[in-house]
Amino acid sequence: MELVSSAFVNALLISAMYIVVALGFAFLLNVMGFLNFSHGVIYMVAGYLCYQFEVIYGINQWISLFLAVIIIAGLGIVLERYFFRYATGNLDRMIIISLAIILILQNSVNNTVGYLARSLPSFAPGLIQFATFSFPVDKVLTFVIGGVLLASLIWFTRNTKYGLQMQAVSQNLEGAKLQGISVHRVAAIACAIACGMAAIAGCLMGALFNLNAFMGDNMLVKALELVILGGIGSIGGILLSGLLIGTIDAVVPLYSSGAMGTVIGLAIIVVILLFRPQGFFGREFS
Amino acid sequence: MGITEKQAEIASTSEKSTEIARKKNFVQPLIYCVIVIALALLPLGIKNPFLLHVLILTFIYVIAASSLRFVITSGQYPLAHGAYMAIGAYTSACTAKLLGWPVFLTIPLGGVVAMIIGGFIAYPFARLRAFYYAMVSLFFGLGVIQLIIVLTKWTSGAGGLVNIPHLLPTTDKTPYYYFFLGFMVICLFALWRFEFSRIGLTLKAIAQSHMVASSVGISEVWYRVLALAIGCFFVGIAGATYAHYNFTLSPTSFDMMASFWLFIYALIGGISSFSGPIIGTALLVITPLLLSSLKQFIPYVTAGILLVVFYVMRDGIVGLPKLIMSRFGKPKPGSGNRAF
């Protein structure tokens, strides 16, 4: 029973974090037509920034989380202005610029903090007792934060001015321009949100698991899987595929090795995509 | 009126380009011959084993990047090329080590196995177009690497396969250098012949417009399978020789980042020309290793090269002469080279 409850909590938690990162990734893809292969590295840098503020400078952990998120969101705006803007809609150029950003950020982390694994202190130690089950507080808290972020992001895209503008840009770029929408401003906001969400996920996951310089690669793969499998331009598809992949990742390693779980998950994804290239609820993307 | 003018423009530029191509037919092989002879004379002057090692690695990656470019000319974007290299490398290494087969039999076997797998993969993948093809092949490549990690019994898993039989019965770098130089020249010559044969032209036609190509009776699926099979064969034997040169193999040297790097080698040189991947690989493999005194700042140099090519040279380094001409010479019609 203990195993089942912990697998359940882990599945929800991993799904929530995957969805948070993948939603930011999907924002960039929808609004800018930019496939950000450096998203995983941005996620990793946020964890290390939080570590730097919290452990090295001794700032309160919630303030350091906040600082890390603000800095990474600002970095997102800079990246949009000077890098991403020139690569939209061209896969070759996306790969070149993403690799350049990956090289710069990853080596900056290696040169300043070092390549050794670090661990952030837990954000909320302790256990919650619920009937006969006990859940770690930090995992529940991470899940709640993820859920709140998702809900507020969906609210943002459906109800606010900039959210509606984002939808307009992703549906029809030329039409949105003709209506007087500043595409670059919308893209900058999308980029800041995407990087900020990756930063929150990076800090929270860094507190639950260890930080290391290559933790972003795995997260990038998961974000790609979620976005492509769920379908480009669909939030519901990302939620569904996030729950699916999170559950596979949390449950399969209980019965076999982690690599076997990855192989099974990837095989399922490739077969689904061969029959339905646009994903579960996606539209055609060119 | 505008249309006819444009047509005349296009006709004149295409005439010009065929003229240039005819002229290049004499110049380009000459340049290649000079480079090969210079490379063949190099070990007489330089006895530094590290430099020879760097050049050998460059030769291997030149084959891999050129075969990747051959696949790209057919309009497919395989982000799994590292995985095909891994298939060739592990097939050859495992048969040579576990079954004791001679190395010169297992290297072609690695290529053939990679070719067969590539061909079988290309058939279902032929229904996917550019972006989706790239994504699904990326997931396929990740799956292959994870499968190599899972099959611990044969591949030693994530720890890496060690004690692979040697290619040549010596540890001196010079014989290896000549072997890989000859190997690269043979592979590039074969790829060159493929590119400018009927197959290569057909592949380019499919990449430009698959609708038009299939409407004039070209079987698109068959040619895409053929392109990937040929590309996989060459990358497979490149991986196999790498395995027997390096003596150890680790799955991480063929993972997603390795596939991206092969793609970058081709892109930086320029995928519009045959010499693109060769120039790109030479630049990106040799430069960081020659600047090894910079130690941890080498990746910044590489990133700088990528950024310069990204912002200034749209067509990669092979587009540079054209770019300079368009900047300083008189503007020619139809030359679309601009900074942004």
Chai-1 contact restraints between the chains, C-beta under 6 A:
chainA,res_idxA,chainB,res_idxB,connection_type,confidence,min_distance_angstrom,max_distance_angstrom,comment,restraint_id
A,D92,B,L267,contact,1.0,0.0,6.0,A-B,restraint_1
A,I95,B,F263,contact,1.0,0.0,6.0,A-B,restraint_2
A,I96,B,L267,contact,1.0,0.0,6.0,A-B,restraint_3
A,I96,B,L306,contact,1.0,0.0,6.0,A-B,restraint_4
A,I96,B,F310,contact,1.0,0.0,6.0,A-B,restraint_5
A,I97,B,F310,contact,1.0,0.0,6.0,A-B,restraint_6
A,L99,B,F260,contact,1.0,0.0,6.0,A-B,restraint_7
A,L99,B,I264,contact,1.0,0.0,6.0,A-B,restraint_8
A,A100,B,A303,contact,1.0,0.0,6.0,A-B,restraint_9
A,A100,B,L306,contact,1.0,0.0,6.0,A-B,restraint_10
A,A100,B,L307,contact,1.0,0.0,6.0,A-B,restraint_11
A,L103,B,P299,contact,1.0,0.0,6.0,A-B,restraint_12
A,L103,B,T302,contact,1.0,0.0,6.0,A-B,restraint_13
A,L103,B,A303,contact,1.0,0.0,6.0,A-B,restraint_14
A,I104,B,A303,contact,1.0,0.0,6.0,A-B,restraint_15
A,N107,B,P299,contact,1.0,0.0,6.0,A-B,restraint_16
A,N111,B,Q296,contact,1.0,0.0,6.0,A-B,restraint_17
A,I228,B,M135,contact,1.0,0.0,6.0,A-B,restraint_18
A,A259,B,Q146,contact,1.0,0.0,6.0,A-B,restraint_19
A,A259,B,I149,contact,1.0,0.0,6.0,A-B,restraint_20
A,A259,B,V150,contact,1.0,0.0,6.0,A-B,restraint_21
A,M260,B,V150,contact,1.0,0.0,6.0,A-B,restraint_22
A,T262,B,Q146,contact,1.0,0.0,6.0,A-B,restraint_23
A,V263,B,G143,contact,1.0,0.0,6.0,A-B,restraint_24
A,V263,B,Q146,contact,1.0,0.0,6.0,A-B,restraint_25
A,V263,B,L147,contact,1.0,0.0,6.0,A-B,restraint_26
A,V263,B,V150,contact,1.0,0.0,6.0,A-B,restraint_27
A,L266,B,F139,contact,1.0,0.0,6.0,A-B,restraint_28
A,L266,B,L142,contact,1.0,0.0,6.0,A-B,restraint_29
A,L266,B,G143,contact,1.0,0.0,6.0,A-B,restraint_30
A,I269,B,F139,contact,1.0,0.0,6.0,A-B,restraint_31
A,V270,B,V136,contact,1.0,0.0,6.0,A-B,restraint_32
A,V270,B,F139,contact,1.0,0.0,6.0,A-B,restraint_33
A,V270,B,F140,contact,1.0,0.0,6.0,A-B,restraint_34
A,L273,B,V136,contact,1.0,0.0,6.0,A-B,restraint_35
A,L274,B,P124,contact,1.0,0.0,6.0,A-B,restraint_36
A,P277,B,L128,contact,1.0,0.0,6.0,A-B,restraint_37
A,P277,B,Y132,contact,1.0,0.0,6.0,A-B,restraint_38
